[in-house]
Amino acid sequence: MRQFYGTSRHGNLKEAVQGLGHPQFIMLFSNDGQFDAHVKELEMLYPGIPSIGCIGMSYDRRVTEKGVSVIAFSDGISAAANVLEQVSVMPIRYIRRLEEDIQRVSGSGRDTVCIDLCSGNDACVLTTIHTALKQREISLVGGTGDGGKVSANGRVYEDAVAYALVKNHNGRVKTYKENIYHQLGDHRFIASGTDKAKYILGYLNGQPAKQVYQNILHVSEQQIPTQTFKNPFGKLNGDDVCIISIKEVNGNALACFRQVNDSDVLVLLELGDYKAIVKETMSKIRKDFPKLSAVFSVNCLFRYKLFSEHNYMEEYLKDMGTLGSHAGFVGYGEHYNNRFVNQSMTCVVFE
């Protein structure tokens, strides 16, 4: 298969798709002001081609913060795109659409991946989607867009998740998740006083969450929203850790970007040697795929900010580009199978 990346920092979609001949699947990443218009225009340019899209930044060797970008697959893939609506209320109501699309592409875990772009309520959405994907062991990679909107097949939706099932007819697919954090000390907490709807973390081991965080890290209240770049929380999930970013201080509580529940076991994390960890991920991909066609990735907004502050973002994209064709977008939360994580990178590799 082939992966195409085209971009226009001026928001000119025709400029972005220059050289895109016969795509079999398209992803659109646009800005808030032009998203609706770009969705319609893309459908006019490539009528009937399965497509999904959202508002957000994208990249290949460079990041496009505004404007418009297109990532497209061709040559040896088949795809089906659709939406699950009312994700804040009842996404399971539309699960038959996904089940029918799985049958349509006749996919398996070896050769098929689900890519999703979500407007919110990610944890519930992923649990719902996983009920269908697990029947054929199909993996998922995706993320949250901006503005509460997504698109599928030329239409804009709110309160929805757009998804695409992509089957590689010429080889395998495999998904990866990269975590650049490790546990800080032996701090372990039981969460309480949580608000699921507002992603509020009230108490850690019975003490106000804000004060616990400040006391351990010796930071001011004003520093907390940026300290999370170095020290997010982690939720233990078996042998894995799901990263939880702090959004802001809420009284003596902390508002997060991911839902925390009462009795969740949390740890405090610290930033590791991210350059070395990226190299390890790349080495693993090369070992698994001596010959690969493309890598599509989702990088967290906070990773983008962290890498940019350390003047590493361009180096990172250059290094990832040595794998082959690499492109992706900057998400407000990352999806990996049935897990909603923060401050991570998830990707799918095509043989």
ABEGO torsion letter per residue (X at the ends): XBBBBBBBAAGBAAAAABGBABBABBBBBBBAAAAAAAAAAAAAABBGBBBBBBBEBBBBABBBABEBBBBBBBGGBBBBBBBBBGAAABAAAAAAAAAAAAAAAGBBAAABBBBBBBAEGAAAAAAAAAAAAAAAGBBBBBBBBBGGBBBBGGBBBBGBBBBBBBBBAAEBBBBBBBBABBBBEABBBBBBGBBAAAGBBABBGGBBAAAAAAAAAGBBAAAAAAAAAABBBBBBBEABBBBBBBABBBEABBBBABBBBBGBBBBBBBBBBAAAAAAAAAAAAAAABABBABBBBBBBAAAAAAAAAAGAAAAAAAAAAAAEBBBBBBBAEBBBEABBBBGBBBBBBBX
